[in-house]
Each structure stands twice: as structure tokens, then as C-alpha cells.
């Protein structure tokens, strides 16, 4: 123990760092874009042609109307999972386009 302090867990240090970053919202949006394929799964990720943010709306473009319908039907659960992964309500709404 250096200087009489207990070492902190890496996730605790990362959370402390995240609270101090001035561009926290932009960083969390980037995390959402990175985690999107993991959250939606391989099939939907491969059908997705573009994912980006417009303010707090996540815009997802897919390659067919069938996938658009599928994502639209599950958009609330996808948003919830993404927000849980990043620990913040970064995704307020998901808009699905073809």
C-alpha cells in the first residue's frame, strides 16, 4: 500500500475519471456506437448500414424494410440496454431508417 491507501479497482478509477471529463456526453455517445453491435447481435449489426447520433437521438439505417420493422418494434429495449451499458441515459430515442 503506497502512502497508506488501498488500491482502487480499475472500474472505480474509470468511473471517477468519467465524472471529470468535460465532454462526457460525447464520450458516452461514442461508447454507445461502439457497443451497438454487441447489444443488437450479429444479425442485426450486419443488416445495419449506418449508426449515428443527432443530438440525443440514435439514428440507425438498415438495409431492408423487414429489419426496419424489427428494430422499430424493439427500439425501447435496445435503447434501455445501450443506456445500461454506458451507465447514462444518452439514447433518448431510436429512429430507424432504410
Backbone as CSV, one residue per row, in Angstrom:
resi,resn,N_x,N_y,N_z,CA_x,CA_y,CA_z,C_x,C_y,C_z
1,UNK,0.840,-1.191,0.000,0.000,0.000,0.000,0.881,1.249,0.000
2,UNK,0.771,1.976,-1.041,1.527,3.215,-1.161,0.849,4.316,-0.368
3,UNK,1.578,4.937,0.506,1.104,6.088,1.273,-0.111,5.770,2.123
4,UNK,-0.259,4.537,2.536,-1.339,4.157,3.446,-2.717,4.055,2.820
5,UNK,-2.811,4.086,1.481,-4.114,3.971,0.820,-4.252,2.598,0.189
6,UNK,-5.497,2.114,0.161,-5.784,0.859,-0.522,-5.866,1.116,-2.023
7,UNK,-5.381,0.192,-2.819,-5.538,0.357,-4.265,-7.016,0.289,-4.659
8,UNK,-7.368,1.053,-5.683,-8.753,1.070,-6.160,-8.887,0.158,-7.369
9,UNK,-10.092,-0.373,-7.536,-10.380,-1.209,-8.700,-10.376,-0.343,-9.955
10,UNK,-10.005,-0.946,-11.078,-9.902,-0.208,-12.335,-11.232,0.415,-12.740
11,UNK,-12.351,-0.321,-12.555,-13.650,0.248,-12.946,-14.013,1.442,-12.067
12,UNK,-13.602,1.434,-10.822,-13.852,2.577,-9.929,-13.044,3.787,-10.388
13,UNK,-11.783,3.566,-10.746,-10.949,4.654,-11.252,-11.503,5.210,-12.558
14,UNK,-11.979,4.329,-13.424,-12.553,4.766,-14.695,-13.817,5.595,-14.474
15,UNK,-14.667,5.175,-13.534,-15.882,5.942,-13.218,-15.535,7.323,-12.675
16,UNK,-14.530,7.406,-11.819,-14.096,8.706,-11.295,-13.582,9.600,-12.423
17,UNK,-12.812,9.013,-13.331,-12.288,9.766,-14.468,-13.425,10.277,-15.349
18,UNK,-14.405,9.396,-15.630,-15.526,9.766,-16.496,-16.310,10.946,-15.931
19,UNK,-16.428,11.042,-14.620,-17.170,12.138,-13.999,-16.458,13.474,-14.187
20,UNK,-15.155,13.434,-14.419,-14.364,14.662,-14.536,-14.160,15.117,-15.973
21,UNK,-14.499,14.277,-16.933,-14.288,14.609,-18.345,-15.334,15.630,-18.787
22,UNK,-14.900,16.776,-19.343,-15.880,17.799,-19.745,-16.773,17.379,-20.912
23,UNK,-16.296,16.519,-21.790,-17.083,16.079,-22.932,-17.706,14.716,-22.645
24,UNK,-18.246,14.558,-21.466,-18.767,13.268,-21.027,-19.874,12.746,-21.947
25,UNK,-20.791,13.597,-22.364,-21.895,13.159,-23.226,-21.367,12.639,-24.561
26,UNK,-20.405,13.349,-25.152,-19.842,12.909,-26.431,-19.104,11.587,-26.269
27,UNK,-18.396,11.426,-25.172,-17.682,10.186,-24.913,-18.651,9.017,-24.754
28,UNK,-19.737,9.242,-24.044,-20.748,8.191,-23.853,-21.438,7.860,-25.176
29,UNK,-21.647,8.852,-26.032,-22.223,8.582,-27.353,-21.285,7.691,-28.168
30,UNK,-20.008,7.969,-28.079,-19.029,7.129,-28.761,-19.046,5.705,-28.225
31,UNK,-19.216,5.572,-26.920,-19.302,4.245,-26.321,-20.535,3.507,-26.832
32,UNK,-21.659,4.218,-26.971,-22.891,3.613,-27.491,-22.664,3.099,-28.911
33,UNK,-22.024,3.908,-29.756,-21.766,3.492,-31.134,-20.874,2.253,-31.173
34,UNK,-19.918,2.195,-30.267,-19.021,1.039,-30.197,-19.746,-0.206,-29.696
35,UNK,-20.657,-0.041,-28.744,-21.360,-1.173,-28.138,-22.587,-1.630,-28.930
36,UNK,-23.033,-0.838,-29.887,-24.247,-1.164,-30.648,-24.235,-2.592,-31.209
37,UNK,-23.185,-3.027,-31.912,-23.215,-4.397,-32.462,-23.337,-5.473,-31.386
38,UNK,-22.695,-5.256,-30.270,-22.771,-6.229,-29.171,-24.184,-6.319,-28.602
39,UNK,-24.850,-5.186,-28.468,-26.191,-5.145,-27.873,-27.242,-5.729,-28.807
40,UNK,-27.182,-5.385,-30.089,-28.223,-5.848,-31.019,-27.964,-7.247,-31.572
41,UNK,-26.748,-7.700,-31.503,-26.426,-9.026,-32.016,-25.876,-8.986,-33.429
42,UNK,-25.299,-10.093,-33.819,-24.587,-10.185,-35.093,-25.489,-9.988,-36.314
43,UNK,-26.678,-10.585,-36.298,-27.572,-10.491,-37.464,-28.014,-9.059,-37.731
44,UNK,-28.480,-8.381,-36.684,-28.948,-7.002,-36.864,-27.774,-6.087,-37.193
45,UNK,-26.649,-6.309,-36.543,-25.467,-5.486,-36.816,-25.034,-5.611,-38.269
46,UNK,-25.132,-6.822,-38.829,-24.740,-6.994,-40.232,-25.758,-6.371,-41.185
47,UNK,-27.007,-6.219,-40.763,-28.033,-5.580,-41.588,-28.015,-4.059,-41.437
48,UNK,-27.268,-3.557,-40.467,-27.182,-2.121,-40.217,-26.115,-1.515,-41.110
49,UNK,-26.490,-0.467,-41.842,-25.527,0.181,-42.731,-24.923,1.444,-42.125
50,UNK,-25.624,2.078,-41.191,-25.113,3.310,-40.587,-25.763,3.517,-39.223
51,UNK,-24.955,3.975,-38.262,-25.449,4.325,-36.927,-24.775,5.636,-36.536
52,UNK,-25.585,6.633,-36.184,-25.022,7.906,-35.744,-26.011,8.624,-34.827
53,UNK,-25.524,9.673,-34.181,-26.355,10.471,-33.291,-26.733,11.788,-33.950
54,UNK,-27.952,12.232,-33.685,-28.403,13.593,-33.953,-28.969,14.072,-32.630
55,UNK,-28.197,14.889,-31.916,-28.456,15.271,-30.529,-28.570,13.995,-29.691
56,UNK,-29.685,13.767,-29.043,-29.817,12.578,-28.195,-30.569,11.443,-28.892
57,UNK,-30.793,11.591,-30.186,-31.475,10.551,-30.962,-30.444,9.680,-31.665
58,UNK,-30.568,8.377,-31.508,-29.713,7.439,-32.220,-30.396,7.093,-33.532
59,UNK,-29.751,7.404,-34.639,-30.294,7.150,-35.966,-29.642,5.877,-36.501
60,UNK,-30.470,4.892,-36.806,-29.988,3.606,-37.300,-30.554,3.393,-38.701
61,UNK,-29.670,3.153,-39.656,-30.077,2.874,-41.025,-29.814,1.401,-41.310
62,UNK,-30.847,0.709,-41.784,-30.732,-0.720,-42.090,-30.984,-0.947,-43.575
63,UNK,-30.665,-2.157,-44.044,-30.711,-2.407,-45.482,-32.032,-2.970,-46.007
64,UNK,-33.048,-3.124,-45.148,-34.337,-3.613,-45.659,-35.485,-3.158,-44.756
65,UNK,-36.679,-3.151,-45.322,-37.864,-2.775,-44.553,-38.161,-3.776,-43.442
66,UNK,-37.844,-5.043,-43.679,-38.086,-6.070,-42.654,-37.244,-5.787,-41.411
67,UNK,-35.970,-5.435,-41.607,-35.113,-5.108,-40.467,-35.543,-3.792,-39.825
68,UNK,-36.015,-2.854,-40.639,-36.503,-1.589,-40.078,-37.673,-1.857,-39.143
69,UNK,-38.596,-2.718,-39.559,-39.745,-3.066,-38.727,-39.284,-3.755,-37.435
70,UNK,-38.348,-4.687,-37.557,-37.840,-5.429,-36.398,-37.180,-4.493,-35.381
71,UNK,-36.320,-3.609,-35.850,-35.656,-2.674,-34.937,-36.641,-1.679,-34.352
72,UNK,-37.569,-1.219,-35.177,-38.566,-0.268,-34.677,-39.387,-0.897,-33.547
73,UNK,-39.743,-2.155,-33.695,-40.531,-2.849,-32.670,-39.740,-3.034,-31.375
74,UNK,-38.419,-3.114,-31.473,-37.580,-3.368,-30.294,-36.753,-2.158,-29.870
75,UNK,-37.067,-0.986,-30.376,-36.228,0.189,-30.133,-36.138,0.579,-28.662
76,UNK,-37.210,0.395,-27.897,-37.175,0.785,-26.487,-36.253,-0.130,-25.686
77,UNK,-36.312,-1.422,-25.943,-35.445,-2.349,-25.212,-33.987,-2.172,-25.632
78,UNK,-33.738,-1.867,-26.905,-32.374,-1.621,-27.368,-31.814,-0.368,-26.707
79,UNK,-32.611,0.699,-26.663,-32.171,1.937,-26.013,-31.876,1.695,-24.540
80,UNK,-32.726,0.949,-23.881,-32.524,0.651,-22.458,-31.216,-0.104,-22.240
81,UNK,-30.955,-1.121,-23.067,-29.730,-1.908,-22.934,-28.489,-1.058,-23.200
82,UNK,-28.545,-0.211,-24.225,-27.405,0.654,-24.525,-27.141,1.625,-23.379
83,UNK,-28.209,2.236,-22.856,-28.052,3.167,-21.742,-27.501,2.476,-20.499
84,UNK,-27.944,1.254,-20.255,-27.426,0.498,-19.101,-25.939,0.205,-19.276
85,UNK,-25.533,-0.131,-20.486,-24.125,-0.454,-20.749,-23.205,0.727,-20.476
86,UNK,-23.660,1.937,-20.826,-22.805,3.113,-20.629,-23.090,3.838,-19.320
87,UNK,-24.109,3.397,-18.604,-24.413,3.989,-17.299,-24.974,5.393,-17.361
88,UNK,-25.696,5.698,-18.412,-26.262,7.037,-18.583,-27.397,6.967,-19.596
89,UNK,-28.324,7.930,-19.527,-29.442,7.966,-20.480,-29.056,8.815,-21.690
90,UNK,-28.053,8.333,-22.403,-27.545,9.031,-23.579,-28.508,8.894,-24.751
91,UNK,-29.090,7.705,-24.912,-30.024,7.443,-26.009,-31.438,7.748,-25.512
92,UNK,-31.994,8.845,-25.976,-33.357,9.220,-25.591,-34.387,8.584,-26.523
93,UNK,-33.971,8.379,-27.778,-34.893,7.848,-28.792,-34.073,7.180,-29.892
94,UNK,-34.643,6.131,-30.474,-34.003,5.481,-31.622,-34.919,5.651,-32.824
95,UNK,-34.362,6.167,-33.899,-35.091,6.326,-35.150,-34.461,5.371,-36.158
96,UNK,-35.306,4.533,-36.762,-34.819,3.520,-37.699,-35.226,3.916,-39.118
97,UNK,-34.260,3.875,-40.009,-34.476,4.262,-41.420,-33.968,3.157,-42.339
98,UNK,-34.494,3.180,-43.572,-33.975,2.262,-44.603,-33.273,3.068,-45.659
